[in-house]
Amino acid sequence: MFNLTPINQRRFQRFKSNKRGWLSLWLFLLLFFVTLFAELIANDKPLLINYKGQYYFPIVKTYSELEFGGDLPTEADYRDEFVVDLITEHGWMVYPPVRFSYDTINYDLSTPAPSPPDRANLLGTDDQGRDVLARLIYGFRISVLFGLALTIFSSVAGIAVGAVQGYYGGKTDLFGQRFIEIWSSLPTLFLLIILSSIVKPNFWWLLGIMLLFSWMSLVPVVRAEFLRGRNLEYVKAAKALGLNDIGIMYKHILPNAMVATITFMPFILTGSITTLTALDFLGFGLPPGSPSLGELVSQGKSNLQAPWLGISAFFVLSIMLTLLVFIGEAFRDAFDPRAH
């Protein structure tokens, strides 16, 4: 499927030989793949409805009560016993395994929220009566997606800046180093607090703000590789043959820099997820009500009488970050030039 070079084949074999990293990669991919379809796993709407011989898909399309013989033109509430009786009288419904979405409030609790785990809410509810398991599933997905997006964008920006600094050197490198020193000294958290009071935060806004301060992580590594690579003989030969600077940087020096860069990727992803969780915990992350692992940790701190909140969030975060660390260590060992 992939035509790997002999050296990359050896790296792949070294990665596979690291059983802990190889197993962690598959476990992480499995968890991420499952949570990508969170709407099919945890939802307060049925997956499929058969009513009078016709099929309906409430997750994909919105239906009113009138479609099922009701009285109101509003969207059907599939948790309402009246609507359920209307549908089951002339058909059937298929529900997801968890019959709550991340924002569904359970009004049928036997105890005040946060309520302990029971048959309806396997991991209990939070202080607003929302199912903890559903919020963990959606929270895992949004944390990984945010971390991946931030890792990709910040890596592209960091590689580009480091390549320009290292290849041209001189005043360009000096200016870049001084700018990074000043930019990295800015108080990121204080700026986020100020901006949060001005602009309503959302996923993309928070991603953009974090990108402004996270692109510098790869600059020193790439810069060092380009400073070394620009003096290699084959690079000088390519320049003498008339190849432009962009072509030399992309074809002849960047592959060397990518070896060191790839080993940092899992750790950058881990840092991105941790940063998002910390901001959500402090209340400066995703909008209120979002399925956030950091918010669940904060609720666990505020509701010590409900230990299932903090314990659930802690286990999900610890498993996620531990798997990423194991994957990062396996990547680092696989790309280690000293390995044979």
N, C-alpha and C positions, 0 to 999 in steps of 0.2 A: 504493500500500500504506500509506504513511504520509502524512498530511496535514500537511506542514510549513508553518510560517508563512513569509512572504517573507524575513524576516531569517535564519531557520534554513536556508532554501534557499540563500541567499548564503553562509552559513557552510559548508554542505555542499559547495558548488561550490569554495570556497576550499580546503577540505580535499582534494578530489579533484585540484585543480590542483597540489597539492604531490605530485609523482610519487613522491618518495622515501618520504614518509609513507604515501601510499595503497598503494604496493607493499609496504611493511613491514607494514601492517595485514593485508593478505591473506596474506602469508607467515606471519605469526604465527598468524593464525586457522587456516591450513592445518596448521601444525605442531601446534597445540593440539588441533585436531579429530582428527588422526591418533593422537596419543598418548592421547586419551580412550578409544580402543579398543586399548589396549596389550595386553590379554589375547588379542586376536585376532592380534596381530603378533608378540609374543614370549611363548611359553609352552612348557612342557615336556610339555603334554598335546595330543593331536590335536584339531583343530577338529571333525572328523566321523569317525565309525567306521561302517562297514557290516560287520556280522558276521552271517552266515547269513540275509541278507535283511533284517535289522533295523538301524535307524539309532540310533546312540548319540552323545551330545554331552557328552564328558567335562568341558568347561569349565563347563557349566551344572550337571551332576549328577555325583555320585561313584558309580563302579561298582567292584565288587570283582572279584578274579580269577575267582571262580566264574562270573560272567556270561559269561566268555570261555573257559570250560573249564579254568580253573586249579585249584590245590589249596588256596589260602589264602583266607580270608574277608576279608582286608584289602584296602585300596584298590589297584587295579591300578597298577603302575609301568610306564608306557608307554615308558620308556627301557630297560627290561629286555628283553634279546633273547628270553627265554623267552615273555614276554607278547606281544611283537611277532610271534613265530612262530605263536603260537596264533591271533592275530587275522588275520594275512595268509594263513594256511592256508585260512580260510573267508570271507575278505572283504578289505577294504582300509581304509586310513587316510589322512586329509588333514591334514598338519601346517601350522602357521603358518610364515611366512618365517624367523623366528628360533626355533630349537627349544630355547630356554632361557627360563625366567622369571627375575625379578630375584634370586631366592634359590636358584636351581638350581645345584648344585655339579657341575662337570664332573670326573668321576673318571678320565676317559680321556685325561688330558693327557700329551703326550710329554715335557714339561719341567716342573720344579717351578713351582708358582704363586708369583707372577704370571707367566703364560705369554704369549709374544708373539702377535700376530695370526696366525691361520691360517684354513683353509677352514671349520672348525667354529665358531671364535670370531673373527669378522671384526675386532673391535677388541681382541682378547686377553681375558685374565681378570684379575681383581683378586687380592689376596693370599690369598683364600679359595677361589679356583677358580671364581668366579662370572662369568658373561658380562658384559663391560663394556657392550656395545651394549644388552642388555636392561635393565641398570641405568640407562643414560642415558635410554632411552625412558620407563621408569617414573618416573625422577627428574625429568624435564622435566614430566611431568604433575602430580606431587605438588607441585613447586615453584610452578607456575602456579596450581593450585587453592588452595594455602595463601596465595599472594600475593593472589589475587582475594578470598578469604574475609576476610583481614585488611584489605584495602583497603575492602571494602564495609562491614564492621562498624565499623571505625575512622572511616570517613567519615560514617556515620549518627550515631555518637556525637559526633563533632567538630562536625557541622552543628547538631545539637540544642543542644549546650552553647554554641556561638558565637551561635546565634540567641537564646537566652534572655539571654545576657550583653548582646548588642548592643541588643536590643529594650527591655529593662527598664532597663539602665544603672544608675547610682547605686551603692548598696551591693551590689546583686546582681552588677554588673560588677566592682566592687572586690574582693569576696570571691572571685569566679571567677578573677580575675587573680592574686591572691595564692596561691590553691590550686594553680593551674597552675605558678607559679614554684617552689613547694615540691615538687610532684609530679614535675616535669621534672628536678629536681636529684637525684633518687634514683638510685643506681647500679644500672642495669638489669641489667648482666651479673652483678654480685655477687649480686643477688637471684635471678637464674636459677640460678646455681651452688648457692646455698643450698637453693632449692626442689627442684632436681634431686636433691639428696642425700636429700630427705625423701619426695618423690612420684615414682613411676615416670612419666617423661614419655611422652606420646602426642600425636597430631596435635591433638586438641581442647584438651588441657591446655596445650600450647605456644601454640596460637592464643589461648586466654584470657589467658595471661600476657603475650603480646606486645600484645594489645589494651589491656591496662591502661596501657601506656606509649606507644601509637601513636595514640591518639585525639586528641591535642593538635595534630596537624599542621595541621588545617584550621580550628581555632578562631579564630586571628587574622584570617584572610581573611573568614570568615563574620561574625565580630563587627564588623569594619569596615564591611561592607556593610549590616548591620542598624542600626548607629549612624547611617549616612548615610540609609538608607531610611526610618527611622521619622519623619523630619522632612519627608518629601515631602508635597506637597499632597493627592495622591489617597489616601495612607495616612491623613492627618488626616480627610479626608472620609469614608472608610470607617469610621473610629472614631466619627465624629459620627453616622453612620447606624445605629450600634448593633452593628456587627460585632464579635464577640469577638476577644480577642487571638490565639488560635490561628488563627482564620480569616484575620486580617490578616497574620500571620507567614507562613502557608502560601500564600495566594493572591496577596498583593501585594508582599511583600519577598523571599521565598525565591527566586522566579524570577530576580531580579537577582543574588542571591548565587550561584546555581548556575552562572552564566556563568563566574565566577572559579574556582569549585570544580572544574568539569569539567576545566579545563586542568591541574589538579594531579593528576588521577587516574592517568594513565600513570606519572608520576614516583613517586607513592606506591606503585604496584604494583612498580615497579623497586626501590624501597627495601625493600619487604617481602620480595621474593625474595632480595635481597642479604643482608638480616638473617638469614633462614633459612639461607642457605648458610654465612654466617659462624659461626652457632651450631653447625651440623652439623660444620663444620671444627674447631671447638674441642671438640666432643664433648658439647655441652649442648643439642642440638637434638632431632631425631626419635630414636625408640628405636634401639638398635643393630640392624643388619641391614636397616633401612629403605632403600629405593632413593633415596639422597640424593646430590645433586651435591656438597655440601660434604664428605661422607665420602670421595667419590672424589678430590676435591682433596687431602684429608688423606692418602689412600693414596699419591697421586702424590708428596707431600712425603716420605713415609716410605720409598718404594721408588724411589729415583732410578735404579736399574738398569732400571726399567720405565717409560720415558718415555711410553708410550701411555696410561697412567692419567691423568697430569696434562694431557697435550695434549688428550685427548678431553673431559675435564671443562671445560678452558679454552675450547675451541671452542664447546661447547654453551652455556656461560654467556655468552660474549662475543656469540654470535649472538642469544641471547634478549634480553639487556639492550640490545644495539645496536638491535634492532628496536623495543623499547619506547621507547627514547629518541627515535628517529625519529618514532614515532607521537605521542609527547608533544609534540614540536616542531611537528608538523603541526596537532595540536589547538590548541596555543597560538596559532599564526598564524591558524587559522580563526576563533577566538573573539576575536581582537584587535579592540577597538572602533575602533582607528585605521585598520584596513584598509578599503578601498573596493572 
